[in-house]
């Protein structure tokens, strides 16, 4: 089954499907268990990129990249923008959101998300697993599956496999 949209993720057992904006107000809706999470963009329109995003400067490093780099990483035919793993989904997504709010938090992966003009409207879903080991293996598997469906390209904000 292709991994392109919310419908297929729901069929695969993913839960949540809440916006970053909603999570910024209430992070308690996310489970504390280990798992994988996926960031999605429902809008069908072309994205608008920000020269300077909302991401925090962790250890003084600028999280922003050029508009050209963002365009080079963009994939048109998918809603999936980022695939991540967590030992605690609630804690990890809290870090991710705080990074997007400009705090100096160590969530460097997925930082391209915060250079999207509509980043607060993006949707997050998750799937829990019994252990961190299974979550890590699942994250790798999902990224590989995505790459096989998109000519070897990773999701937009995944900077490594």
C-alpha positions in Angstrom: 0.0 0.0 0.0 1.5 3.4 -1.0 2.3 5.9 1.8 1.0 9.1 0.3 -1.8 10.4 2.3 -3.8 10.5 5.6 -6.2 7.7 4.5 -3.5 5.1 4.0 -1.9 6.1 7.3 -5.2 5.6 9.1 -5.5 2.2 7.5 -2.0 1.4 8.9 -3.1 2.2 12.5 -1.8 5.8 12.9 -3.6 7.9 15.4 -3.8 11.6 16.3 -4.0 13.6 13.1 -3.9 17.0 14.9 -2.4 20.2 13.8 0.7 21.7 15.2 -1.4 24.7 16.3 -3.6 22.4 18.4 -0.6 20.6 19.8 1.0 24.0 20.8 -2.0 24.5 23.0 -2.3 21.0 24.4 0.5 18.5 24.1 -1.2 16.1 26.5 -3.2 14.6 23.6 -0.1 12.7 22.5 0.8 9.4 24.2 4.0 8.9 26.2 4.8 5.6 24.6 7.6 5.0 22.1 6.6 5.2 18.5 6.9 6.9 15.1 5.3 10.1 14.1 4.6 11.7 10.7 4.1 15.3 9.8 1.7 15.9 6.9 0.5 18.8 4.8 -3.1 18.6 3.7 -3.0 21.7 1.4 -2.8 20.8 -2.3 -1.4 24.3 -3.2 2.3 24.9 -3.7 4.1 25.7 -0.5 5.3 29.1 0.5 8.7 29.1 2.1 10.1 31.5 4.6 13.6 33.0 4.3 13.8 32.9 8.1 11.6 30.3 9.8 10.5 30.0 13.4 13.0 27.3 14.4 15.3 27.9 17.4 19.0 28.4 17.2 20.3 25.2 19.1 23.9 25.6 20.2 24.0 28.8 18.2 23.5 27.0 14.9 21.2 28.7 12.3 18.4 26.2 11.5 17.5 28.1 8.3 18.5 27.0 4.8 18.1 28.8 1.4 14.7 28.9 -0.4 16.4 27.0 -3.2 17.4 24.1 -0.9 13.8 23.9 0.4 12.5 23.8 -3.2 15.1 21.1 -4.1 13.8 19.0 -1.2 10.1 19.5 -1.9 8.1 16.6 -3.3 4.8 17.4 -5.0 2.9 14.1 -5.0 2.7 13.4 -1.3 1.3 14.8 2.0 4.1 13.2 4.0 6.8 15.8 5.0 8.7 14.1 7.8 9.0 10.8 9.5 10.5 10.6 13.0 10.8 8.2 16.0 10.6 8.8 19.7 11.2 7.0 23.0 8.3 9.0 24.3 6.1 10.5 21.6 4.8 13.2 23.9 8.2 14.3 25.0 9.7 14.3 21.5 6.8 16.2 19.9 6.9 18.7 22.8 10.6 19.3 21.8 9.8 19.5 18.1 7.1 22.1 18.8 9.2 24.1 21.2 12.0 24.2 18.5 9.4 25.5 16.1 8.4 28.2 18.6 12.0 29.5 18.4 13.3 27.9 21.6 16.9 26.5 21.7 15.8 22.9 21.8 17.8 20.0 20.4 15.5 18.8 17.7 17.6 19.6 14.6 16.0 16.9 12.5 12.9 18.0 10.6 13.8 21.7 10.9 12.7 22.5 7.3 9.1 22.2 8.5 9.6 25.5 10.3 10.4 27.4 7.1 7.0 26.6 5.7 4.6 29.5 6.0 1.7 27.2 7.0 3.7 25.1 9.5 1.1 25.6 12.3 -1.5 24.0 10.0 0.5 20.9 9.4 -0.9 17.6 10.8 0.9 15.2 13.1 0.0 11.5 13.5 1.7 8.7 15.4 1.8 5.0 15.8 2.9 3.5 19.1 5.2 0.4 19.6 6.2 -1.7 22.5 9.8 -0.6 22.4 12.2 2.1 21.2 14.0 -0.6 19.1 10.8 -1.4 17.2 10.1 2.3 16.7 13.6 2.9 15.3 13.2 -0.1 12.9 9.8 1.1 11.8 11.1 4.6 11.2 13.8 3.3 9.0 11.4 1.0 7.2 8.9 3.8 6.5 11.6 6.1 5.2 12.9 3.3 2.9 9.3 2.7 1.7 8.8 6.4 1.0 12.0 6.5 -0.9 11.0 3.5 -3.0 7.8 5.3 -4.0 9.5 8.7 -4.7 12.5 7.9 -6.9 14.9 7.6 -4.0 14.0 10.9 -2.3 13.4 11.1 1.4 10.4 13.1 2.8 10.9 16.8 2.5 12.2 17.5 6.1 14.1 14.2 6.6 17.7 15.2 6.2 19.1 11.7 6.6 17.9 8.0 6.4 
